[in-house]
């Protein structure tokens, strides 16, 4: 019997996902609903099955593997994608000094970015533009990779950017490596100006008057005054200590890159429609718990699923796709490093060996190898979602019929 993963249990216990859709389907994007549908079908026969048979002619053992969903709402697939990304990055990023910078903003600005993915897309440019422009004025090409993080420890809205930048760059004129660092106060001020300027120009994309608690911002004049007040508040830009190599930064960013916001270890249990979520509080440096309804937890969970084709990690400078091919080799030469070949991303078998210590393609009866013997296609997520919504619509119709 298939045992649902903890994240699945959040949606399946007491038919919670169907109940949530009955109330909020009109306000959900199709992509968000599809991502959850794929996650719920992950690891089951619904998405398809592959059959493997033992290569030994004397052995009759067969094993079936259910297809994975590759959804960003799925913790299992997210872990696999994260490990593959980390393995690739450690062979690409140059071995030099790196600095990790976290860009945050006052909490009163968070609601304007809530599920506003076009605005979140522009947030990357706010964090990187000033650094790139400053370095290029000096004739230096730096390397940057950064990731968007939309939630805090308590899973509420908290958009911020995690950025890792080289503490130096390639001199475009002389082809040598030159040291470079950024002053915290200067970077903080430029970030503050960039975000306020972005919001000032985005009044039509936000419509703050439509948000709860912001009805007083009825026109752009009041919007400008509000932003001016936020500009004068304290903005925290955290500069971590420099590190040799980007390995630590890659591991840190990787934890949030492709995984859903809730880890299996953070969900304690479900009782009477309530969920206990455990998180680590930075201020007290202690583990704390919060209790909320399944409906609220599901709402927070799915609010952080990225829009379709949205890139949660971006590359700039000599790491950008447009420049990487020509400049990365020169960076290796300037740092006296050997050119690195792109490694093969770890597959299913390698990840299983690493996490569970077992080889999934080894016969448990005779120890020989399992060979691919065939596959059966499953349903598409759109079909499963259509069936679910159809059932909910029929249920609503039956309720609306007069009794008797």
C-alpha angles and dihedrals in degrees: 000000000000113000111211118232117246092257089052091050089058089060099035103044110103089356088285098163093054090047091050092049091050089059104033110021092111091059098046124092116237090240093056092050091047091050091055092045091053091047092053091051094045114120093013132103090255093086095043139277135245120206124212125189130196114264092221111097089213094056125076098189118136131182131198125211120196117219119258122231103223088212120154087226091063119090094200095052090040091058091051093048091047094052091049091050092049092049090052096047097052089060095047108041114086121249101247140107114302134190125207116212127185117205115202135166137206114289092240089070096052098085092061090064095046106130089336095131097172088057092045088052090059091050090075091061091051090058099043109030097077094048094049093046093049093049094046091052085062091048093251129130111208130191123239135175121177140173134208118235115190103182141055132218091282092050094246124131111291112148114195140146127240108204131183118194133180115250089230141010149212116287103229092203101046103022094231131123115257126192118239137171135183125229113238097222093049093049091046092052094047091049091050093050092046095052094046090048090050092051093044090057093043102062092119092049093051107034093196091189087070093056121092111261095014100081090117090069093081100149141021093261093060089041090056092050091050092051091048089057091050091049089062093052124095113280117194120215109174119209112197121206114276117262134201106247127000098259096108093046092048092052092048096049091041091064090067101029107088105358126097117254096256121066119207091243092058096060109080107181146314120244129163092347093307128118126205112213121190121204139167115251112214095201096055094026089224137114112256135183133222127190122212139156122272089246092055093045092050089049092053092044097054095039088073097052104115121241117260113288091003110148111222092190125048135188128213139178116015088349094061116110091242095056105024096088094054103033106035092070090052090049091054090050093049090051091043091240128146114250110258126221119222108261125225111261112247110261133211095282095048092049092048090051091049097048104031103020092233133112109231092200095056118101110243091208106049104005095241124130125277116233128205109261105171147310139235119213120232136205124293116246091240090060092049092048091048091052092048094049090045090055091049091049091050090049091052091049093051091050090052093055116100114254119249 
